Amino acid sequence: MENILRKKINSLNTILALLIVILHANATSFLPKNGISMKFAKKFFYLINSITDIAVPIFFFLSAFLFWRFTTNIWETYRHKILKRGRSILIPYFLWGILWFMAFFIVRLILPNGKELVSEFITDLSVSSIIQGLLLGNYDPPIWFLRTLFILFLISPVLYWFGKKFKHGWLICLLLMITNCIIMPKYSTPMFWSPAFMFGIYLAQHEDQIINKQTSNSLLISFSTKSGQRILVMVFSFLCISTLFFQHDSFEYYIYRNLGSLVFLLFFIFNDTISEINFLETRTFIIFCMHYPIVRTILQLSFKIFPVNYFTVAFVWVSAVTITILLIIILCKLLQKICPQLYKILNGGR
């Protein structure tokens, strides 16, 4: 059973890494605002974005689940794992920030249009701005996830205790989600992602009943059946389509982001026919840390070459994702050969 779960987690990591790259390869900002066809194209690409957006909360689910599973003593687990996560999260967080700053600074210095090319990442070279950029992860925007995740790990014993204290721990997830719909915290804050993280803790506390399916709960059992799987697919499809009527910063979209990712996760947990998808192997972390500057640069360069319409946007989107993944895999293999120790550190010890 443990081997099957490990394969599922590896497959899920691969899928989530691909979804994150697709999400950040979004080229719709290059489309003209006018025209019926452009509005239709933007709706279509918005739908793709909504589907890929579930990757982030599932990463929080998965991280909390892996942190707290097999826990018999809260503080022993916490002391051991928090130090390990510090090495695998905080060190890469600052290293990637420094490396990308250096890369952007060199591009800005050497290339004639370098300043324009890296304007999304570097606008101010004052000492205070550079320090702030490194602390906040501004030179590699997606790594805000690592900072927020580590903060959630720090406060997670409290969440774990509440989950153990109350029989229906899932109600805490629901309460956190309702609270966030009212106060709407900022996107990168721990509060924003606390429902997803709490559900990961809930999964860890009820692994036998939910993950290993040792339960008499008829609803959970039904998810393993073909009809149950179809219902999950239909619910997920409905939730995705409903986002066409929501703004990304609305509480409705926030509900979708949590419920949509939960439905996807349930489908993945209870589907026994999904084959192993692990062609990225142990590179999902380093792909997460490397992809954004690369894919955004490819987009910028592409639309200096191609005319902007919905056909070229679709082509560039797919091409940018493919080129980014292949380029990172090649760079990973080179770095593994040249400096394996540095590769290991940058990959969070994986």
Helices and strands as residue ranges (DSSP letters): H 2-24, G 28-30, H 36-52, H 55-68, H 74-85, I 86-90, H 91-110, H 114-117, H 127-136, G 141-143, H 144-165, H 170-183, H 190-205, H 207-210, H 218-222, H 226-242, G 243-245, H 251-270, H 284-305, H 310-338, H 340-346
